[in-house]
Amino acid sequence: MAEVESAVGADFERLQRLADQVLLRAGVTFSVYADQRGTEKIFPFDLLPRVIDADDWDHLDRGLRQRVQALQCFLDDVYGDQRILAEGVIPKELVLGASQYTALVRGVRPPSGVRIHIGGIDMVRDGAGTWLVLEDNVRTPSGVSYVLENRLVTKRVFAAAFREAQVQRVDLYPSKLAESLRSVAPGDPAKAFVVVLTPGMYNSAYFEHSFLARTMGLPLTEPGDLYVDDDRVWLKTTAGPQQVDVIYRRIDDAYIDPAAFRADSLLGVRGLIGAWAKGNVTLANAPGNGVADDKAIYPYVPDMVRFYLSEEPILQQVPTWLCDREDDRRFVLEHLDEMVVKSVDEAGGYGMLMGPSASKTERAAFAERIKATPRKYIAQRRLELSTCPTWIPETQRFEPRRVDLRPYVLTGSEGPWVLPGGLTRVALPRGSYVVNSSQGGGSKDTWVLRR
């Protein structure tokens, strides 16, 4: 690692500029439509990698696979017999009243039985060094393209250090994802025709959609390219219709089929849910998954592990107060200046209150929102997140910045596989706890070491 340690001062600034130019030429962007300076932005990247040792990673790998298996069982159950509700492990009204619970798909078992084909589990490390699950993303988790692009840059800039450190590979992800998607096709996996479905170039994650389609060697399609006939999905091609077996869709449930969900959607394929319900096409991820990443369901995931797997949870998580519970709500309102309050169904750093840094007026206004719709909010104490050295151009030196980690879990017919690494996100503004790109965050390469 001497190569990395010696790259300081002006030399590191030169290398950082080189990395930024590589990413700029690659078109590594995301869109922020509320930003008046323009919609297309380069995702900030800090060249100094984050390192995770083999023992730490083994613990995370086992815990992530266990957690995703439990969430798979939960989704199968709540859209099936609902045993966990009947036995009172999770309050029935909490699940069935969730905004992302989709009663329409109850009774539908997806081809191969897999519902969470791609999961992104957000992890943090607290001040004591303990890994904690912060939240689950099992609808359309994004960010993996940045993992792969970041790795290309660090391998190029720190080639000798990368070889010396014996870092586990991440470049297998596209082939693993393609293989996993084919394995859950309704028919013969060897003959499965798979497409990536994007809402189009104006979507904030379009770079990732096109990147993954290209690296997997799959067609990138938009809703107008597909149609449903006789409960089967077809792709329009110059050679005639081609039946589609698996759709890796990056369109939210509400918009995916105007016949089943929002009738005004221009992003959907009419009849798609019917074709999926008949078992003629696999949708990855499955419709209805949002109930599993509802933040009010999150406190019950350890109970899911015990209920479905008869195991103790490997991963710990953050103590959480549900504002829908009267005692919890009273406690949260009394300690609002200590709390991070989140909307149960929003992401990207939106819909939240950072109590310790909010003004008295902001806290008072948010308290009224909690009282008006308590089911919509959960609260957690602000964690003192772990930090990583990060290059700050303004000061021309390394400074500590708070980080989280989003590992990616793929599940095919043979069970879950965890990408060794994931997206390390960095809260770049000094003193910030918010790592989301839409809120000024950036990213780092994540080096998971071999034994």
C-alpha positions as CSV (number, residue, x, y, z in Angstrom):
1,M,0.0,0.0,0.0
2,A,3.1,2.2,-0.1
3,E,1.9,3.6,-3.5
4,V,-1.3,4.9,-1.9
5,E,0.4,6.3,1.2
6,S,3.0,8.1,-0.8
7,A,0.5,9.9,-3.0
8,V,0.0,13.0,-0.9
9,G,-0.3,16.7,-1.5
10,A,0.0,18.0,-5.0
11,D,0.6,14.4,-6.3
12,F,-2.6,13.1,-4.9
13,E,-4.5,16.2,-6.3
14,R,-3.1,15.3,-9.7
15,L,-4.2,11.7,-9.4
16,Q,-7.7,12.8,-8.2
17,R,-8.0,15.1,-11.2
18,L,-7.0,12.2,-13.5
19,A,-9.7,10.0,-11.8
20,D,-12.3,12.7,-12.3
21,Q,-11.4,13.0,-16.0
22,V,-11.8,9.3,-16.5
23,L,-15.2,9.3,-14.9
24,L,-16.2,12.3,-16.9
25,R,-15.3,10.7,-20.1
26,A,-17.1,7.5,-19.1
27,G,-20.3,9.6,-18.5
28,V,-20.7,8.5,-14.8
29,T,-23.5,10.8,-13.9
30,F,-26.7,11.0,-12.0
31,S,-29.6,13.5,-12.3
32,V,-30.9,15.9,-9.7
33,Y,-34.0,17.6,-11.1
34,A,-34.4,20.0,-8.2
35,D,-30.8,21.4,-8.7
36,Q,-31.1,24.7,-10.5
37,R,-27.5,24.4,-11.7
38,G,-28.5,21.7,-14.1
39,T,-29.8,18.1,-14.1
40,E,-26.7,16.1,-15.1
41,K,-23.9,15.9,-12.5
42,I,-20.8,13.8,-12.2
43,F,-21.0,11.6,-9.1
44,P,-18.2,12.8,-6.8
45,F,-15.6,10.2,-6.3
46,D,-12.8,10.1,-3.7
47,L,-9.8,8.2,-5.0
48,L,-8.6,6.9,-1.6
49,P,-10.2,3.5,-1.2
50,R,-12.0,2.1,1.8
51,V,-10.4,-1.2,3.0
52,I,-12.4,-4.0,4.7
53,D,-10.5,-7.0,6.0
54,A,-11.4,-10.6,5.3
55,D,-12.8,-11.4,8.8
56,D,-15.1,-8.4,8.7
57,W,-16.3,-9.3,5.3
58,D,-17.0,-12.9,6.2
59,H,-19.3,-11.7,9.0
60,L,-21.1,-9.3,6.6
61,D,-21.4,-11.9,3.9
62,R,-23.0,-14.5,6.2
63,G,-25.3,-11.9,7.8
64,L,-26.4,-10.4,4.5
65,R,-27.3,-13.7,3.0
66,Q,-29.3,-14.6,6.1
67,R,-31.1,-11.3,6.1
68,V,-32.1,-11.5,2.4
69,Q,-33.4,-15.0,2.9
70,A,-35.6,-13.9,5.8
71,L,-37.0,-11.0,3.8
72,Q,-37.7,-13.4,0.9
73,C,-39.6,-15.7,3.3
74,F,-41.5,-12.7,4.6
75,L,-42.6,-11.5,1.2
76,D,-43.7,-15.0,0.2
77,D,-45.7,-15.3,3.4
78,V,-47.4,-11.9,3.4
79,Y,-48.5,-12.5,-0.2
80,G,-49.5,-16.0,0.7
81,D,-50.7,-17.6,3.9
82,Q,-49.7,-14.7,6.2
83,R,-48.5,-17.0,9.0
84,I,-46.3,-14.3,10.6
85,L,-49.4,-12.1,10.9
86,A,-51.7,-14.8,12.2
87,E,-49.2,-15.7,14.9
88,G,-48.8,-12.0,16.0
89,V,-45.1,-11.8,15.3
90,I,-45.7,-8.6,13.3
91,P,-48.9,-6.5,13.8
92,K,-51.2,-7.3,11.0
93,E,-52.4,-3.7,10.5
94,L,-48.7,-2.5,10.2
95,V,-48.1,-4.7,7.2
96,L,-51.5,-4.6,5.5
97,G,-51.7,-0.8,6.1
98,A,-48.2,-0.1,4.6
99,S,-48.3,2.1,1.5
100,Q,-46.2,-0.4,-0.4
101,Y,-48.3,-3.5,0.5
102,T,-49.8,-4.6,-2.8
103,A,-52.9,-6.6,-2.2
104,L,-53.3,-7.2,-6.0
105,V,-50.4,-9.6,-6.1
106,R,-51.5,-11.7,-3.1
107,G,-51.7,-15.4,-4.2
108,V,-49.2,-14.9,-7.0
109,R,-46.0,-16.9,-6.7
110,P,-43.3,-15.7,-9.1
111,P,-41.6,-18.1,-11.5
112,S,-38.8,-19.9,-9.5
113,G,-40.2,-18.4,-6.3
114,V,-37.6,-15.7,-6.0
115,R,-38.8,-12.2,-5.2
116,I,-35.7,-10.3,-4.2
117,H,-33.4,-10.9,-7.2
118,I,-31.3,-7.8,-6.4
119,G,-31.1,-6.4,-2.9
120,G,-29.1,-3.4,-1.6
121,I,-28.7,-3.4,2.2
122,D,-27.4,-0.2,3.7
123,M,-24.8,-0.8,6.4
124,V,-23.1,1.6,8.8
125,R,-20.3,1.1,11.4
126,D,-20.8,2.8,14.7
127,G,-18.2,4.4,17.0
128,A,-17.5,1.1,18.6
129,G,-16.8,-0.6,15.3
130,T,-20.0,-2.6,15.2
131,W,-21.6,-3.1,11.8
132,L,-25.3,-2.2,11.8
133,V,-28.0,-2.6,9.2
134,L,-29.5,0.9,8.5
135,E,-32.1,0.0,5.9
136,D,-33.1,-2.5,3.3
137,N,-33.6,-1.7,-0.4
138,V,-35.4,-4.6,-2.2
139,R,-37.4,-2.7,-4.9
140,T,-34.9,-1.2,-7.4
141,P,-31.6,-0.6,-5.5
142,S,-29.2,1.5,-7.5
143,G,-25.6,2.4,-7.4
144,V,-23.8,-0.8,-8.5
145,S,-22.5,0.8,-11.7
146,Y,-20.5,3.3,-9.6
147,V,-18.9,0.3,-7.8
148,L,-17.7,-1.1,-11.1
149,E,-16.6,2.2,-12.5
150,N,-14.8,3.2,-9.3
151,R,-12.9,0.0,-9.3
152,L,-11.7,0.5,-12.9
153,V,-10.3,3.9,-11.9
154,T,-8.5,2.8,-8.7
155,K,-7.0,-0.2,-10.5
156,R,-5.6,2.1,-13.1
157,V,-4.3,4.8,-10.7
158,F,-3.0,2.4,-7.9
159,A,-2.1,-0.6,-10.0
160,A,0.8,-1.8,-7.8
161,A,-1.1,-1.2,-4.5
162,F,-4.1,-3.1,-5.9
163,R,-2.1,-6.2,-6.7
164,E,-0.2,-6.0,-3.4
165,A,-3.4,-5.8,-1.3
166,Q,-5.0,-8.9,-3.0
167,V,-8.4,-7.2,-3.3
168,Q,-11.4,-9.3,-4.2
169,R,-12.9,-8.8,-7.6
170,V,-16.1,-6.9,-8.3
171,D,-16.0,-7.1,-12.1
172,L,-17.8,-10.4,-12.0
173,Y,-21.1,-8.6,-11.1
174,P,-22.5,-8.2,-14.6
175,S,-22.0,-11.8,-15.5
176,K,-23.3,-13.0,-12.1
177,L,-26.4,-10.8,-12.5
178,A,-27.1,-12.1,-16.0
179,E,-26.6,-15.7,-14.9
180,S,-28.9,-15.1,-11.9
181,L,-31.6,-13.5,-14.1
182,R,-31.5,-16.4,-16.6
183,S,-31.7,-18.9,-13.8
184,V,-35.2,-17.7,-12.7
185,A,-36.7,-17.7,-16.2
186,P,-40.1,-19.5,-16.5
187,G,-38.6,-22.0,-19.0
188,D,-35.2,-23.3,-19.9
189,P,-32.6,-20.9,-18.4
190,A,-30.2,-21.7,-21.3
191,K,-32.7,-20.3,-23.8
192,A,-34.0,-17.5,-21.7
193,F,-34.3,-14.1,-23.4
194,V,-33.6,-11.3,-20.8
195,V,-34.0,-7.5,-21.2
196,V,-33.3,-4.5,-19.1
197,L,-36.3,-2.1,-18.9
198,T,-35.7,1.6,-18.3
199,P,-38.1,4.5,-18.1
200,G,-35.8,6.3,-20.4
201,M,-32.9,8.7,-20.7
202,Y,-34.4,11.3,-18.3
203,N,-34.4,8.9,-15.4
204,S,-31.9,9.8,-12.7
205,A,-30.2,6.4,-12.9
206,Y,-30.3,6.1,-16.7
207,F,-26.5,5.8,-16.8
208,E,-26.7,2.7,-14.6
209,H,-29.5,1.2,-16.7
210,S,-27.5,1.5,-19.9
211,F,-24.2,0.5,-18.2
212,L,-25.6,-2.7,-16.9
213,A,-27.4,-3.6,-20.1
214,R,-24.1,-3.1,-22.0
215,T,-21.9,-5.0,-19.6
216,M,-24.4,-7.9,-19.4
217,G,-24.8,-8.0,-23.2
218,L,-28.6,-7.6,-22.9
219,P,-31.0,-5.3,-24.8
220,L,-31.8,-2.0,-23.1
221,T,-35.6,-1.5,-23.7
222,E,-38.1,1.2,-23.0
223,P,-41.8,0.6,-22.4
224,G,-42.7,1.3,-26.0
225,D,-40.4,-1.5,-27.2
226,L,-42.5,-4.1,-25.4
227,Y,-46.1,-5.3,-25.6
228,V,-48.3,-8.1,-24.2
229,D,-50.2,-10.5,-26.3
230,D,-51.9,-13.7,-25.0
231,D,-50.4,-13.1,-21.6
232,R,-46.9,-13.2,-23.0
233,V,-44.4,-10.3,-23.3
234,W,-42.9,-9.5,-26.6
235,L,-40.1,-7.3,-27.8
236,K,-40.5,-5.5,-31.1
237,T,-37.4,-6.2,-33.3
238,T,-36.6,-5.7,-37.0
239,A,-36.7,-9.5,-37.4
240,G,-40.2,-9.7,-35.8
241,P,-41.5,-10.2,-32.3
242,Q,-39.2,-11.9,-29.8
243,Q,-40.7,-13.4,-26.6
244,V,-39.3,-12.1,-23.4
245,D,-38.7,-14.4,-20.5
246,V,-37.1,-12.2,-17.9
247,I,-37.3,-8.4,-17.4
248,Y,-34.8,-6.6,-15.1
249,R,-37.0,-3.6,-14.6
250,R,-35.9,-0.3,-13.3
251,I,-39.4,1.2,-13.2
252,D,-41.4,1.5,-9.9
253,D,-44.4,-0.7,-9.3
254,A,-46.9,2.3,-9.5
255,Y,-45.9,2.9,-13.1
256,I,-45.1,-0.5,-14.5
257,D,-48.6,-1.5,-15.8
258,P,-51.4,1.1,-16.4
259,A,-53.9,-1.8,-16.4
260,A,-52.9,-2.8,-12.9
261,F,-51.7,0.3,-11.1
262,R,-51.6,3.9,-12.2
263,A,-53.9,4.3,-15.2
264,D,-52.1,7.5,-16.2
265,S,-48.7,5.9,-16.4
266,L,-46.8,6.5,-19.7
267,L,-43.9,4.4,-18.4
268,G,-45.6,1.0,-18.2
269,V,-46.4,-2.0,-20.4
270,R,-50.2,-2.7,-20.4
271,G,-50.9,-6.3,-19.3
272,L,-47.4,-6.9,-17.8
273,I,-48.7,-7.8,-14.4
274,G,-51.2,-10.3,-15.9
275,A,-48.4,-12.0,-17.8
276,W,-46.3,-12.2,-14.7
277,A,-49.2,-13.5,-12.6
278,K,-49.7,-16.3,-15.2
279,G,-46.1,-17.3,-14.8
280,N,-45.1,-16.4,-18.3
281,V,-42.4,-13.8,-17.5
282,T,-40.2,-13.1,-14.5
283,L,-40.0,-9.5,-13.2
284,A,-36.9,-8.7,-11.2
285,N,-37.5,-7.5,-8.6
286,A,-41.0,-8.8,-8.0
287,P,-44.0,-6.4,-7.7
288,G,-44.9,-5.8,-4.1
289,N,-41.5,-5.9,-2.6
290,G,-41.8,-2.4,-1.2
291,V,-43.5,-3.7,1.9
292,A,-40.3,-5.4,3.0
293,D,-38.2,-2.2,2.9
294,D,-40.9,0.0,4.6
295,K,-38.9,1.5,7.5
296,A,-41.7,0.7,9.9
297,I,-41.3,-3.0,9.1
298,Y,-37.5,-2.8,9.5
299,P,-37.5,-3.2,13.4
300,Y,-39.2,-6.7,12.9
301,V,-36.5,-8.2,10.5
302,P,-34.7,-9.9,13.4
303,D,-38.1,-11.5,14.3
304,M,-38.4,-12.7,10.7
305,V,-35.0,-14.4,11.0
306,R,-36.1,-16.2,14.1
307,F,-39.6,-17.0,12.8
308,Y,-38.6,-18.3,9.3
309,L,-35.1,-19.6,9.6
310,S,-35.0,-20.6,13.3
311,E,-31.7,-18.8,13.7
312,E,-30.4,-15.8,15.6
313,P,-29.7,-12.7,13.5
314,I,-26.1,-12.4,12.5
315,L,-26.3,-8.7,11.8
316,Q,-27.4,-6.1,14.4
317,Q,-29.5,-3.1,13.5
318,V,-30.2,0.4,14.8
319,P,-32.7,0.7,17.7
320,T,-35.9,2.3,16.2
321,W,-39.0,4.0,17.5
322,L,-42.2,3.6,15.6
323,C,-44.2,6.9,15.8
324,D,-47.4,5.0,15.2
325,R,-47.0,3.5,18.7
326,E,-48.3,6.0,21.3
327,D,-45.4,5.4,23.8
328,D,-42.8,5.6,21.1
329,R,-44.3,8.7,19.6
330,R,-44.3,10.4,23.0
331,F,-40.7,9.6,23.6
332,V,-39.7,10.8,20.1
333,L,-41.5,14.1,20.5
334,E,-39.9,14.6,23.9
335,H,-36.4,13.9,22.5
336,L,-36.7,15.3,19.0
337,D,-33.5,17.2,19.3
338,E,-31.6,13.9,19.7
339,M,-33.4,12.0,16.9
340,V,-33.1,11.4,13.2
341,V,-36.7,11.1,12.0
342,K,-37.4,9.4,8.6
343,S,-40.5,8.9,6.4
344,V,-41.1,5.2,6.1
345,D,-41.5,5.2,2.3
346,E,-39.1,7.8,1.1
347,A,-35.4,7.5,0.2
348,G,-32.4,9.5,-1.0
349,G,-32.3,11.6,2.2
350,Y,-35.7,13.2,1.5
351,G,-38.5,13.4,4.0
352,M,-36.3,13.3,7.1
353,L,-35.4,15.5,10.1
354,M,-31.9,15.6,11.6
355,G,-33.0,16.7,15.0
356,P,-29.6,17.6,16.5
357,S,-28.8,20.0,13.7
358,A,-32.4,21.3,13.0
359,S,-33.6,24.6,14.3
360,K,-36.2,24.8,17.0
361,T,-38.7,26.1,14.4
362,E,-37.9,23.1,12.1
363,R,-38.3,20.6,14.9
364,A,-41.7,22.2,15.9
365,A,-43.0,22.0,12.3
366,F,-41.8,18.4,12.0
367,A,-43.5,17.5,15.3
368,E,-46.8,18.6,13.8
369,R,-46.2,16.3,10.8
370,I,-45.5,13.4,13.1
371,K,-48.7,14.0,15.1
372,A,-50.8,14.3,11.9
373,T,-49.6,11.1,10.3
374,P,-47.7,9.1,12.9
375,R,-47.7,5.8,10.8
376,K,-45.5,7.7,8.2
377,Y,-42.5,8.2,10.5
378,I,-39.9,6.2,12.4
379,A,-37.1,7.6,14.5
380,Q,-33.6,6.6,15.5
381,R,-30.9,8.2,17.6
382,R,-28.2,9.8,15.5
383,L,-25.3,7.4,15.2
384,E,-21.7,8.5,15.4
385,L,-20.8,6.9,12.0
386,S,-17.4,5.6,11.3
387,T,-15.2,7.8,9.1
388,C,-12.6,7.3,6.3
389,P,-9.8,9.6,5.3
390,T,-11.0,11.6,2.3
391,W,-9.2,14.1,0.0
392,I,-10.6,17.6,0.3
393,P,-9.6,19.8,-2.6
394,E,-10.4,23.0,-0.8
395,T,-7.8,22.3,2.0
396,Q,-5.5,20.1,-0.1
397,R,-5.4,17.5,2.6
398,F,-7.0,14.3,3.9
399,E,-9.8,14.8,6.4
400,P,-12.2,12.3,8.1
401,R,-15.6,12.0,6.5
402,R,-18.5,9.8,7.5
403,V,-19.3,6.8,5.4
404,D,-21.8,4.0,4.9
405,L,-21.8,0.9,2.8
406,R,-24.3,-0.6,0.4
407,P,-23.5,-4.2,-0.4
408,Y,-25.4,-5.9,-3.2
409,V,-27.0,-9.3,-2.9
410,L,-28.1,-11.3,-5.9
411,T,-30.5,-14.2,-5.6
412,G,-31.1,-16.8,-8.4
413,S,-32.2,-20.4,-8.4
414,E,-29.2,-21.5,-6.3
415,G,-29.6,-18.9,-3.5
416,P,-27.9,-15.6,-2.6
417,W,-24.5,-14.3,-3.6
418,V,-23.0,-11.2,-2.2
419,L,-20.8,-8.8,-4.2
420,P,-17.5,-8.6,-2.3
421,G,-17.4,-4.9,-1.6
422,G,-20.3,-2.6,-2.5
423,L,-20.8,1.1,-2.7
424,T,-19.1,3.1,0.0
425,R,-20.9,6.5,0.1
426,V,-19.3,9.5,1.7
427,A,-20.9,12.5,3.4
428,L,-18.6,15.1,1.8
429,P,-19.7,18.4,3.4
430,R,-17.8,18.9,6.7
431,G,-19.9,17.7,9.6
432,S,-22.5,16.1,7.4
433,Y,-24.2,12.7,8.2
434,V,-26.0,12.4,4.9
435,V,-24.3,10.3,2.3
436,N,-26.9,10.4,-0.5
437,S,-25.7,11.7,-3.9
438,S,-28.8,13.9,-4.1
439,Q,-27.8,15.6,-0.9
440,G,-24.1,16.3,-1.7
441,G,-22.6,12.9,-1.0
442,G,-19.9,11.1,-3.0
443,S,-18.4,7.6,-3.2
444,K,-15.2,5.5,-2.7
445,D,-14.0,2.2,-4.1
446,T,-14.4,-0.5,-1.5
447,W,-11.4,-2.9,-1.2
448,V,-12.4,-6.3,0.4
449,L,-9.1,-8.1,1.1
450,R,-8.6,-11.8,0.4
451,R,-7.3,-14.1,3.2
